[in-house]
Protein backbone atom coordinates (compact mmCIF):
# COMPACT_ATOMS: atom_id res chain seq x y z
CA UNK A 1 0.00 0.00 0.00
CA UNK A 2 2.81 2.42 0.88
CA UNK A 3 4.44 1.84 -2.51
CA UNK A 4 1.16 2.60 -4.28
CA UNK A 5 0.71 5.84 -2.33
CA UNK A 6 4.31 6.86 -3.04
CA UNK A 7 3.86 6.18 -6.74
CA UNK A 8 0.63 8.19 -6.89
CA UNK A 9 2.18 11.13 -5.10
CA UNK A 10 5.18 11.02 -7.44
CA UNK A 11 2.88 11.01 -10.47
CA UNK A 12 0.92 13.91 -9.02
CA UNK A 13 4.10 15.89 -8.43
CA UNK A 14 5.33 15.33 -11.96
CA UNK A 15 1.93 16.11 -13.44
CA UNK A 16 1.74 19.33 -11.44
CA UNK A 17 4.98 20.46 -13.08
CA UNK A 18 3.50 20.09 -16.56
CA UNK A 19 -0.24 20.44 -16.01
CA UNK A 20 -2.49 23.30 -15.02
CA UNK A 21 -3.83 24.04 -11.57
CA UNK A 22 -7.36 23.03 -12.60
CA UNK A 23 -6.15 19.76 -14.11
CA UNK A 24 -4.42 18.88 -10.85
CA UNK A 25 -7.34 20.05 -8.77
CA UNK A 26 -5.40 22.65 -6.80
CA UNK A 27 -8.40 25.03 -6.90
CA UNK A 28 -12.01 25.02 -5.74
CA UNK A 29 -14.82 25.74 -8.16
CA UNK A 30 -17.15 28.37 -6.72
CA UNK A 31 -20.85 27.56 -6.72
CA UNK A 32 -21.87 30.16 -9.31
CA UNK A 33 -19.29 28.89 -11.78
CA UNK A 34 -20.39 25.32 -11.16
CA UNK A 35 -24.02 26.34 -11.69
CA UNK A 36 -23.18 28.05 -14.97
CA UNK A 37 -21.77 24.77 -16.25
CA UNK A 38 -23.98 22.10 -14.72
CA UNK A 39 -27.38 23.65 -13.93
CA UNK A 40 -30.00 24.10 -16.64
CA UNK A 41 -33.53 25.42 -17.07
CA UNK A 42 -34.90 22.39 -15.20
CA UNK A 43 -32.65 22.95 -12.18
CA UNK A 44 -34.29 24.06 -8.95
CA UNK A 45 -32.97 24.62 -5.42
CA UNK A 46 -35.03 24.02 -2.31
CA UNK A 47 -34.06 24.83 1.26
CA UNK A 48 -34.40 22.00 3.75
CA UNK A 49 -34.61 22.39 7.52
CA UNK A 50 -33.93 20.48 10.72
CA UNK A 51 -31.32 17.75 10.23
CA UNK A 52 -30.52 19.28 6.83
CA UNK A 53 -29.12 22.48 8.38
CA UNK A 54 -30.80 24.72 5.83
CA UNK A 55 -29.03 23.09 2.89
CA UNK A 56 -30.14 24.17 -0.60
CA UNK A 57 -30.84 20.91 -2.40
CA UNK A 58 -30.34 20.90 -6.18
CA UNK A 59 -33.00 18.86 -7.97
CA UNK A 60 -34.79 18.59 -11.30
CA UNK A 61 -38.50 17.86 -11.74
CA UNK A 62 -38.94 16.53 -15.28
CA UNK A 63 -41.13 14.37 -17.48
CA UNK A 64 -44.92 14.17 -17.48
CA UNK A 65 -46.48 15.74 -14.38
CA UNK A 66 -49.59 13.57 -14.82
CA UNK A 67 -47.67 10.28 -14.70
CA UNK A 68 -46.39 8.28 -11.67
CA UNK A 69 -43.51 9.85 -9.76
CA UNK A 70 -40.07 8.24 -10.02
CA UNK A 71 -37.29 9.51 -7.73
CA UNK A 72 -33.66 8.77 -8.69
CA UNK A 73 -30.68 8.75 -6.30
CA UNK A 74 -27.09 8.71 -7.57
CA UNK A 75 -24.01 7.02 -6.11
CA UNK A 76 -20.87 8.27 -4.42
CA UNK A 77 -18.74 10.85 -6.29
CA UNK A 78 -21.58 11.27 -8.82
CA UNK A 79 -24.44 13.74 -9.38
CA UNK A 80 -27.97 13.82 -10.78
CA UNK A 81 -26.41 13.89 -14.27
CA UNK A 82 -25.72 10.16 -13.96
CA UNK A 83 -29.43 9.67 -14.82
CA UNK A 84 -29.44 11.69 -18.06
CA UNK A 85 -30.03 8.58 -20.19
CA UNK A 86 -32.87 7.37 -17.99
CA UNK A 87 -34.61 10.74 -18.16
CA UNK A 88 -34.33 10.77 -21.95
CA UNK A 89 -35.83 7.28 -22.12
CA UNK A 90 -38.51 7.55 -19.42
CA UNK A 91 -39.67 11.18 -19.52
CA UNK A 92 -42.92 10.31 -21.33
CA UNK A 93 -43.85 7.62 -18.80
CA UNK A 94 -43.02 9.21 -15.44
CA UNK A 95 -42.70 12.45 -13.54
CA UNK A 96 -39.00 12.13 -12.75
CA UNK A 97 -37.34 13.82 -9.79
CA UNK A 98 -33.58 13.47 -9.50
CA UNK A 99 -31.32 15.28 -7.06
CA UNK A 100 -27.77 15.98 -5.98
CA UNK A 101 -27.39 14.22 -2.64
CA UNK A 102 -25.79 16.52 0.00
CA UNK A 103 -22.01 16.46 -0.34
CA UNK A 104 -22.18 16.07 -4.13
CA UNK A 105 -23.01 17.96 -7.29
CA UNK A 106 -24.40 21.46 -6.93
CA UNK A 107 -26.01 20.80 -3.55
CA UNK A 108 -22.71 20.83 -1.71
CA UNK A 109 -21.76 19.71 1.80
CA UNK A 110 -23.33 19.80 5.24
CA UNK A 111 -21.81 22.53 7.40
CA UNK A 112 -20.90 20.07 10.17
CA UNK A 113 -19.46 17.41 7.84
CA UNK A 114 -21.62 14.66 9.32
CA UNK A 115 -23.11 12.12 6.91
CA UNK A 116 -25.26 9.21 8.04
CA UNK A 117 -28.24 7.21 6.83
CA UNK A 118 -30.69 8.90 9.23
CA UNK A 119 -29.88 12.26 7.70
CA UNK A 120 -30.21 10.89 4.15
CA UNK A 121 -33.60 9.35 4.88
CA UNK A 122 -34.74 12.62 6.42
CA UNK A 123 -33.57 14.48 3.32
CA UNK A 124 -35.83 12.40 1.05
CA UNK A 125 -38.73 12.73 3.48
CA UNK A 126 -38.43 16.52 3.62
CA UNK A 127 -38.14 16.85 -0.16
CA UNK A 128 -41.18 14.70 -0.91
CA UNK A 129 -43.23 16.48 1.73
CA UNK A 130 -42.30 19.90 0.38
CA UNK A 131 -43.24 18.78 -3.14
CA UNK A 132 -46.53 17.27 -1.87
CA UNK A 133 -45.63 13.82 -3.15
CA UNK A 134 -47.54 11.18 -1.19
CA UNK A 135 -46.24 8.03 -2.93
CA UNK A 136 -43.66 7.24 -5.57
CA UNK A 137 -41.31 4.77 -7.20
CA UNK A 138 -37.72 4.93 -5.95
CA UNK A 139 -34.48 3.92 -7.71
CA UNK A 140 -30.93 4.27 -6.44
CA UNK A 141 -27.41 3.30 -7.45
CA UNK A 142 -24.58 2.35 -5.07
CA UNK A 143 -24.76 4.80 -2.14
CA UNK A 144 -28.07 6.03 -3.57
CA UNK A 145 -29.29 2.43 -3.48
CA UNK A 146 -28.33 2.22 0.20
CA UNK A 147 -30.35 5.35 0.90
CA UNK A 148 -33.24 4.04 -1.22
CA UNK A 149 -33.78 0.74 0.55
CA UNK A 150 -33.30 2.33 3.96
CA UNK A 151 -35.92 4.95 3.09
CA UNK A 152 -38.30 2.25 1.82
CA UNK A 153 -37.86 0.32 5.07
CA UNK A 154 -38.55 3.46 7.13
CA UNK A 155 -41.51 4.65 5.00
CA UNK A 156 -43.21 1.59 3.48
CA UNK A 157 -46.40 3.60 3.01
CA UNK A 158 -44.75 5.98 0.53
CA UNK A 159 -42.58 3.78 -1.72
CA UNK A 160 -44.65 1.74 -4.17
CA UNK A 161 -41.81 -0.09 -5.91
CA UNK A 162 -38.05 -0.12 -5.51
CA UNK A 163 -35.18 -0.45 -8.00
CA UNK A 164 -31.67 -1.13 -6.71
CA UNK A 165 -28.74 -0.74 -9.11
CA UNK A 166 -25.47 -2.18 -7.75
CA UNK A 167 -26.60 -0.98 -4.34
CA UNK A 168 -24.56 -0.81 -1.16
CA UNK A 169 -25.85 -2.77 1.80
CA UNK A 170 -23.59 -5.75 2.49
CA UNK A 171 -19.89 -5.99 3.38
CA UNK A 172 -17.46 -5.98 0.48
CA UNK A 173 -13.77 -5.39 -0.09
CA UNK A 174 -13.41 -1.71 -1.01
CA UNK A 175 -11.71 -0.93 -4.34
CA UNK A 176 -8.18 0.47 -4.18
CA UNK A 177 -9.34 4.07 -4.59
CA UNK A 178 -11.56 3.85 -1.52
CA UNK A 179 -8.79 2.18 0.45
CA UNK A 180 -6.37 4.94 -0.53
CA UNK A 181 -8.79 7.64 0.57
CA UNK A 182 -8.79 6.10 4.03
CA UNK A 183 -5.03 6.54 4.42
CA UNK A 184 -4.01 9.68 6.35
CA UNK A 185 -1.78 11.09 3.58
CA UNK A 186 -4.25 10.97 0.71
CA UNK A 187 -7.30 11.61 2.89
CA UNK A 188 -5.84 14.86 4.18
CA UNK A 189 -4.54 15.94 0.77
CA UNK A 190 -7.88 15.30 -0.97
CA UNK A 191 -9.22 18.74 -0.05
CA UNK A 192 -6.27 20.44 -1.76
CA UNK A 193 -5.37 18.22 -4.71
CA UNK A 194 -7.70 16.15 -6.90
CA UNK A 195 -5.95 15.36 -10.21
CA UNK A 196 -8.08 14.77 -13.27
CA UNK A 197 -6.22 11.54 -14.06
CA UNK A 198 -7.41 10.08 -10.74
CA UNK A 199 -11.00 10.78 -11.76
CA UNK A 200 -10.34 9.17 -15.14
CA UNK A 201 -8.92 6.06 -13.48
CA UNK A 202 -11.90 5.83 -11.14
CA UNK A 203 -14.37 6.05 -14.04
CA UNK A 204 -12.43 3.40 -15.94
CA UNK A 205 -13.00 1.14 -12.93
CA UNK A 206 -16.75 1.73 -12.61
CA UNK A 207 -17.47 1.27 -16.33
CA UNK A 208 -17.33 -2.31 -17.59
CA UNK A 209 -16.37 -0.92 -21.00
CA UNK A 210 -13.83 1.83 -20.37
CA UNK A 211 -13.98 2.94 -24.03
CA UNK A 212 -17.30 4.62 -23.18
CA UNK A 213 -15.56 6.99 -20.77
CA UNK A 214 -15.06 10.24 -22.71
CA UNK A 215 -13.75 13.73 -21.93
CA UNK A 216 -17.23 15.17 -21.34
CA UNK A 217 -17.94 12.57 -18.65
CA UNK A 218 -14.52 12.98 -17.00
CA UNK A 219 -14.80 16.79 -17.02
CA UNK A 220 -18.22 16.67 -15.35
CA UNK A 221 -17.15 14.33 -12.58
CA UNK A 222 -13.90 16.22 -12.03
CA UNK A 223 -15.36 19.73 -11.99
CA UNK A 224 -18.25 18.80 -9.70
CA UNK A 225 -15.72 17.22 -7.36
CA UNK A 226 -13.99 20.62 -7.29
CA UNK A 227 -17.20 22.40 -6.28
CA UNK A 228 -16.48 24.15 -2.97
CA UNK A 229 -16.68 21.68 -0.09
CA UNK A 230 -17.35 18.54 -2.14
CA UNK A 231 -13.88 17.02 -1.87
CA UNK A 232 -13.91 17.09 1.91
CA UNK A 233 -17.45 15.71 1.81
CA UNK A 234 -16.35 12.73 -0.29
CA UNK A 235 -13.81 11.74 2.35
CA UNK A 236 -16.43 12.16 5.10
CA UNK A 237 -18.98 10.08 3.18
CA UNK A 238 -16.45 7.30 2.56
CA UNK A 239 -15.82 7.19 6.30
CA UNK A 240 -19.54 7.07 7.07
CA UNK A 241 -20.21 4.04 4.84
CA UNK A 242 -17.18 2.04 5.94
CA UNK A 243 -19.50 -0.19 7.97
CA UNK A 244 -22.93 -0.37 6.33
CA UNK A 245 -25.74 -2.14 8.15
CA UNK A 246 -28.19 -4.45 6.42
CA UNK A 247 -30.48 -5.66 9.21
CA UNK A 248 -33.40 -3.68 7.75
CA UNK A 249 -33.23 -5.26 4.28
CA UNK A 250 -35.43 -8.15 5.40
CA UNK A 251 -38.10 -5.65 6.46
CA UNK A 252 -38.75 -4.77 2.80
CA UNK A 253 -42.07 -6.18 1.60
CA UNK A 254 -42.56 -4.17 -1.59
CA UNK A 255 -41.95 -5.22 -5.21
CA UNK A 256 -38.23 -4.79 -5.83
CA UNK A 257 -36.03 -5.04 -8.93
CA UNK A 258 -32.30 -5.65 -8.54
CA UNK A 259 -30.22 -4.51 -11.52
CA UNK A 260 -26.52 -5.37 -11.44
CA UNK A 261 -23.48 -5.07 -13.66
CA UNK A 262 -21.79 -8.46 -13.89
CA UNK A 263 -18.38 -6.76 -14.22
CA UNK A 264 -18.82 -4.45 -11.19
CA UNK A 265 -15.35 -3.97 -9.64
CA UNK A 266 -16.66 -1.90 -6.73
CA UNK A 267 -19.51 -3.95 -5.26
CA UNK A 268 -19.35 -7.67 -6.18
CA UNK A 269 -22.06 -9.53 -8.04
CA UNK A 270 -22.46 -11.81 -5.01
CA UNK A 271 -24.18 -8.94 -3.21
CA UNK A 272 -26.98 -8.97 -5.79
CA UNK A 273 -27.80 -12.51 -4.67
CA UNK A 274 -27.80 -11.39 -1.03
CA UNK A 275 -30.40 -8.72 -1.78
CA UNK A 276 -32.44 -11.25 -3.79
CA UNK A 277 -32.36 -13.68 -0.88
CA UNK A 278 -33.33 -11.14 1.78
CA UNK A 279 -36.06 -9.30 -0.15
CA UNK A 280 -39.08 -11.51 -0.65
CA UNK A 281 -39.96 -12.13 -4.31
CA UNK A 282 -37.41 -9.64 -5.65
CA UNK A 283 -36.58 -9.85 -9.34
CA UNK A 284 -32.98 -9.72 -10.55
CA UNK A 285 -31.43 -8.70 -13.87
CA UNK A 286 -27.70 -9.19 -14.43
CA UNK A 287 -25.97 -7.29 -17.27
CA UNK A 288 -22.97 -9.16 -18.70
CA UNK A 289 -19.87 -7.03 -19.23
CA UNK A 290 -21.40 -3.99 -17.49
CA UNK A 291 -19.80 -2.26 -14.50
CA UNK A 292 -20.95 -0.42 -11.39
CA UNK A 293 -23.22 2.20 -13.01
CA UNK A 294 -25.59 0.51 -15.50
CA UNK A 295 -27.75 3.64 -15.82
CA UNK A 296 -24.76 5.44 -17.39
CA UNK A 297 -23.15 2.60 -19.28
CA UNK A 298 -26.33 1.09 -20.79
CA UNK A 299 -28.98 3.76 -20.15
CA UNK A 300 -31.64 2.63 -22.62
CA UNK A 301 -31.49 -1.05 -21.69
CA UNK A 302 -31.47 -0.49 -17.94
CA UNK A 303 -34.17 2.21 -18.14
CA UNK A 304 -36.51 0.08 -20.22
CA UNK A 305 -36.03 -2.87 -17.88
CA UNK A 306 -36.91 -0.61 -14.95
CA UNK A 307 -39.93 0.77 -16.81
CA UNK A 308 -41.26 -2.72 -17.57
CA UNK A 309 -40.93 -3.62 -13.90
CA UNK A 310 -42.40 -0.42 -12.48
CA UNK A 311 -45.43 -0.34 -14.76
CA UNK A 312 -46.15 -4.07 -14.82
CA UNK A 313 -49.02 -5.65 -12.94
CA UNK A 314 -48.06 -7.16 -9.60
CA UNK A 315 -47.49 -10.87 -10.13
CA UNK A 316 -48.43 -13.62 -7.72
CA UNK A 317 -45.54 -14.74 -5.50
CA UNK A 318 -43.58 -17.65 -6.97
CA UNK A 319 -42.53 -20.71 -5.01
CA UNK A 320 -39.03 -20.53 -6.45
CA UNK A 321 -37.52 -17.21 -7.45
CA UNK A 322 -35.51 -17.49 -10.69
CA UNK A 323 -32.50 -15.37 -11.51
CA UNK A 324 -33.13 -13.40 -14.70
CA UNK A 325 -30.09 -12.86 -16.89
CA UNK A 326 -30.68 -10.35 -19.65
CA UNK A 327 -28.11 -10.34 -22.46
CA UNK A 328 -27.09 -6.80 -23.34
CA UNK A 329 -26.96 -5.82 -26.97
CA UNK A 330 -24.07 -3.62 -27.99
CA UNK A 331 -26.26 -1.68 -30.39
CA UNK A 332 -28.17 1.50 -29.60
CA UNK A 333 -27.05 1.67 -25.97
CA UNK A 334 -25.98 5.33 -25.94
N, C-alpha and C positions, 0 to 999 in steps of 0.2 A: 504493500500500500504506500509506504514512504517513497519508493522509487517512482510510483505512478504520480504522486503529488509533485515530486521534484521535477519530473519530466514536464508536467503540465505548467508549472510555474516557469520553467525555462522557456517553453514555447511561448507563453504569454509575454515574457520579457522580450524575447526576440521579435515577436509580432508587434509589440508596442513601439519598437524602434523603427519599424517600417510601415505601420498602419496608423490610421487616424484615431483620435480620442473616442469618437463615437463607435468605431469598429471594435475597439477594445473595451468599450463600456466604462470609460472613466468619467462619464458625465450622466447626470439625471436628465430625464425628459420631463419638462414641466407639463402640467395637466392640460393647459390650453393648446400647447403644441401637439400633445398626444390626441386631444379631441379633434384638432384640425385634420389629422391623418386617419383616425380610426372611428370617429363618430360619423353618422349620416343623418338624413332627414327622419329616419325611424327612431333614432336614439332619443331616449328620455332619461331623466335623472329624478329619483324620488328619495326624499329624506326619510330614514327609518329611525326609530326611537329606542329607548330602553337599552337592551343588551347591545344594540347596534351603534350606540354612541353617536347618533346623529349622522351616520354615514350616508353619503349620497350614492345610491345604487344605480349603476348604469344598466338599463334594460331596453329591449326592443319588443314592441307589441305589433305583430305582423300577421298576415294571412287574412282569413275570412272571419270577421267578428261574429258571424252567425253560426259558426261551426264549433265543435268541441274544442276546449282549451287544452293545449299541449305545452308543458313547461319543460325547458331543456337546460341541463346543468353541465358545464364543462369540467374538465379535469385539471390537475395541477399544472402550473406554468402556462395554461392556455387562457382563452377568453371566449366570449360569446361567438366570435367569428368562426370557431371550430365547427359550428352548425350551419354555415352558409349553404352547403349542399343540401342539407335536410330542408331548410326553409325554401329553397328553390323548388324542391320536389314536392313538398307537402303543403305549400301555402294556400292551395285551393281546397284543402280538405280539413284544415284546422285553423284555429286562432292560436298562433305560436308566440309564446313569451320566452325569450332567452335573456340571460343576464350575465354580467361579470361578477362572479363571486367575490366578496371582500378579500382584498389582498392581491387581486389580479385585474388585468384589463384597465378600463377607465374608472372603475369604482375605487380602486386604491385600498390602502391598508386601514386596519383598526388603529386608533390612537394608542391603545395600550399594548398592541402587539400580541394579544391573546387570541388564539384560534382553537376552537373546540366544536364538537358536534352539536352541543346544546345551542350554541350561538348560531350555527348554520341552520339548524332546524327552525329556530326563532326567526331568522332572516326570511325564510320561505313563507312562514306563517304571517309575518307582518306584510310582506309584499302582496300575497294573495288577498289578505283582508283589505288592504288599501285599494286594491283593484276590484274589490267586490266579486271575487271569484270563489264560488262555494265548493266546486268540485272540478277535477281536472285529471288529465293523463300526465304522468311524470316520467321523464327519461334522463338518465345521467351516465356520464362516462368517468371511469377511474375514481378520483376523489368526488366528483359530482355524483357518481353512482352510490358511493358511500353515504353522501348526504341524502340522496333520493330514498334509499331503502330505510334509512333511519327516520326520515320524515314520514314515510308511509306507515311505519310501525307506530309512530307517535300520533298520527292523525289518519286512522283507517277510514274515517267517515268522509275524507276529502279526496283521497287518491283513488280513482276508479280502476286504473290499470298502470302497471309499472314496467319500464324497459330499462334493463341494466346492461351497459356496454363496457366489458372489461372492467368491472367495478371492483373497488377495494372493499374488503370486508373480512378477509382471512389472512393469516400470516403468510408471508412470502419473503424470499431473499431479495432485498432491494438491489436494483441495478447499480452499476459502479458509480454513476453520477450521483445518485442519492447517498450512497456510502461516502463519497468524497465530500459532499456538502455537510456531512456530520462531523468531519474532522475540523479541529479548531482553526487550522491555517486557512483553509478554503472557506469555511463558514464565515469567519470574520472578514475575509477579503471580498466576499460576495457583494457587499453593499457598495464597494468602491471600484470593482473591476468585474465586468461580465462580458468576456470576448464573444464576438459573433461566431467564431468557429466552434465554441462550446455549444452554442444553441444549435448550430448545424449538426454537430455530432449527436446531440440529444434527439433531434428530429429524425435523423437516420436510424436511430434505435427504435423509435416508436412507430415508424412506418415499416410494414413488412417489405414493401418495394421502395427502396430509398431513391429510385430514379424519379419518383413523384414529388420529391422534396425540391422545390424551386426557390429562387431568390425572393419572390413575393412572400411566400410562406415564412421563410427564414427572417426576412426583414420585419414582418408583423410580430412574430414571437419575440424577436430581439428587442424591438423598440418598445413594445408593451412591457417587457421586463424592465426597461430603463425608466418607465413612468415612475415619478417620485414615490418612494416608499415601497414599491413592489418587490425589489430585490431582497430587502430585509424581511418582507412578509413571506417570501418563498421559503427562506430558511426557517422561519417560525412555523410555517405550515408543515414542512417536512418533519420538524420535531414533534408536532402535535399528532401526526398520524403514524409515528414510529410503532405504536402499539394499538392497533385498531381492535375494537371489540365486536364480536359477532353474535352475542347471546340473543339479540333481538330479531335476528333473521328468521328464526322459526316462528315468530309471532305473525309473520306476514301471511295473510289469508286471501289476498287479492290476485287476480290473473296477472302473471308476470312472464315477460319474455327476457331471456338471457341471450345477448348477442356477444360473440367473442371472436377475436382474431386468433387463429391457430398459431400464428408466428409471434405472438405477444412476448417480447423480451422483458417487459416490466412486471406484469402480473401473469403468472403461469396459467395455462389452459386448465390445469387440474382444479383451479379455483372455480371455474365455471361449473364443474361437476358438483362441487361443494354447495354452491347456491342452488343447483337443481335438486340436490338431495334434501336440503333444508326448507325449501319453499314448495309447499304442496302443489302439485300439478303444474309446475312451471314448465314452459317450453324453452328449448335451447336451439340456437342456430350457431354453428361454427363456420367461420370463413377461412378456407385454406389459403395460406400464403399471406394473410393480412395480419397487421401488427396491432398495436395497443389502441389505436383511434380509428375504428372502422368508419365512423361518420365522416371523417376527413378523407380517408384512403379510398373508400368505396361508397361515396355518399348516396348515389341513386339506389344501389342494391340494398344497403342497410336501411335507408329511409322507407323504401317500398315494403321491405319485410316488416318493419315496425308498423307501417300503415295497415297492412293486412291483419296484423295481430290486434291493433287497437280498435279497428272498426269491425272486426269479425264478431259473430254471435258467440256468446259464452258456450263452450262445449261441455258436455257431461264429463265428470272426472273419469280418467282411465285407470284400470287396474294396474297396468304397467306403463310407466312413462318412457317413451322412446326418446332417443337423442337424435335430433334433426340435424343433418349435415347438408348444407346448401352449397353446391359448387358455385364458385364465383367466376362469371365470365370476365374476360379481360377487355371486352368491348363496351363502349359507352358508359364507362364508370365515372368519368370526370365531367 
